[in-house]
Amino acid sequence: MTTPTVDGLIVETARIYLEQIETFSTRILSLEAVLKKEAARSDASSRMMTMPGLGPITAMAIEAFAPTLSVFKRSGDFAAWLGLVPRQHSSGGKQILGRTSKMGQRDIRRLLIIGAMSIIRWASKKAPIHGTWLHAMLLRKPRMVVAIALANKMARSLWAMQTKREDYRDPLLTVA
């Protein structure tokens, strides 16, 4: 009777893990395909996907986990519900802003921040247009702070898009 060697056990364990990774990867790809089809069918999701940094996963997550956006009175209320606004420690007319509250819906907040990071990564590969909000923020703030601020702007724009039933309009292309 032969006993398995340590090397053989490691190889067998690695083989099992690789098979599991392959199985899960296949399942994830098929679920993503279904999700893309469902997002394309939904008016709200297809409207949200017109915004840069928002794909079918984020759009469907917002549609699934967020209440109807018309429930929120203002766009800032939606951003606050997501936990993308700074805490206020204001008193006596002096406004003091703290860290981001991080209260609210974690999944949507995380997906919006990931979308904002993809926009920042794209903007850093191409030189950001001089004079834009993103360019100014990237010059003076850390990338993660800019990503959270951009996610906040994205949430506010999403609220406006959904309540007015309009597609995304690029601020650089609109006339002031």
Secondary structure as GFF3:
##gff-version 3
##sequence-region A 1 176
A	DSSP	alpha_helix	6	41	.	.	.	ID=ss1
A	DSSP	alpha_helix	43	48	.	.	.	ID=ss2
A	DSSP	alpha_helix	56	65	.	.	.	ID=ss3
A	DSSP	three_ten_helix	69	71	.	.	.	ID=ss4
A	DSSP	alpha_helix	75	82	.	.	.	ID=ss5
A	DSSP	beta_strand	86	88	.	.	.	ID=ss6
A	DSSP	beta_strand	97	100	.	.	.	ID=ss7
A	DSSP	alpha_helix	106	125	.	.	.	ID=ss8
A	DSSP	alpha_helix	133	140	.	.	.	ID=ss9
A	DSSP	alpha_helix	143	164	.	.	.	ID=ss10
###
